[in-house]
């Protein structure tokens, strides 16, 4: 849509957008995460009650990482991502909720190995 430079957003449009945002359902976020070293698994507790479980080897961000590096992670400030500072990589929760643990090439490799998303 082309807008004329003199077209301004009205106060009513702004108020309507703010109201839609206030009434939108909350987005899922990571509220707790743990790395189960003995099983080499990550368990993410999501705000909507779901639990996501990922083997370390299925997370592209941790390809080639050690268990010690995997154990050093932080949940992003909004709960929408998990980050591993030692490997300077992370994953975005909405992608993980869709079963995406890496880029397209990574996901193709997992599918060839029989790992279901």
N, C-alpha and C positions, 0 to 999 in steps of 0.2 A: 504494500500500500504506500503510495507516494503521499507525503505530507507537505503542505505548504509551510514555509518558514514561519509564517505568522500563526499557524495552528498551535494552540496551547492546550495542554491537558487542563480540564476544568476541575474545580474543587469537588464537584459532584462525582466526576470520574475517579478522582483520587479517593474520595470517601467510599465509593462503591468497591474499589479495589482493596482498600483496607478491610472493609467488612467481609469480603470474600476470603481474605487471608485469615481473619479471626475465626471464621466458620469452617475453614478447611480442616479435615481430619489431621491429627498429628502424624508426622512422618516417622517411620520406624527409626530407631537409633540403637546403637550398641550401648548397653548399660553395664555390661560386665564381660570380661574376656579372661580366658585362662589358657595356658599352654600345658597340656598333659604330657610331660616329658617321657614318661614310660611308654606311652602309646603313640607319641609323636603326633598329637592331634591338637588342633585349636578348637575351643568351644566358645562361641559367642552367644551371650544372652541378649535378646532383642527386646526392646520396650513393649512390643505387642505380645510377649510371652513365648515367641518362638526361640528355638535354639538352633544355631548353625554349627555343624561339626565339619572340619576340614583337615585331612591329613596334610602335614607340612609339605610333602612332595607335590601336592596338587596346587599349591599356591605359587604362582609365577614369581611373585615378589621374593620368595624364599628359595628359589632355584639355586642350588649350590651353597646354601647357608648351613651353618652348624646348628645343632640344638641350642647351644649357648646364645647364638645370635637370634634365633627364633624366639627364645624366652624373653628377650629384651624388646618389648613393644609398648606402645602407648595408644590409647584410644584418642582420636581427635576431639577437640573441644566441643564440637556439636554432636559427637557420637555417630558421625556419618562415615568415619574411616578408621582404619587401624594402620599404624605406621611402625616400621622396624628401623630405628635410627642407625644401627650398626651396618645395615645393608642399604640404607637410604632408599627404601622402597615401601610401598603400602598398597592397600586395597580399599576400594570405595564400597560402602555397604550396599547401596542399591544394585550394584553389579553382583555382589556376592549373593544377594537375595534371589537373583535370577540364575544363580549357579555359575556365574562367570568369575573365574579365578585367574584370568590373564587375558592377553590379547587374542585375536582370532587364530593366529598360528598356534598359540599355546593350547587353546581350546580344541583345535583340530587334533593336535597330538594326544591330548587326554582322551578324546573320543576314539581315536585309533587304538588306544590302550584299553578301551572298554570302560572308561570312567564316565559315568552318566552325570549330566548336569541336573 
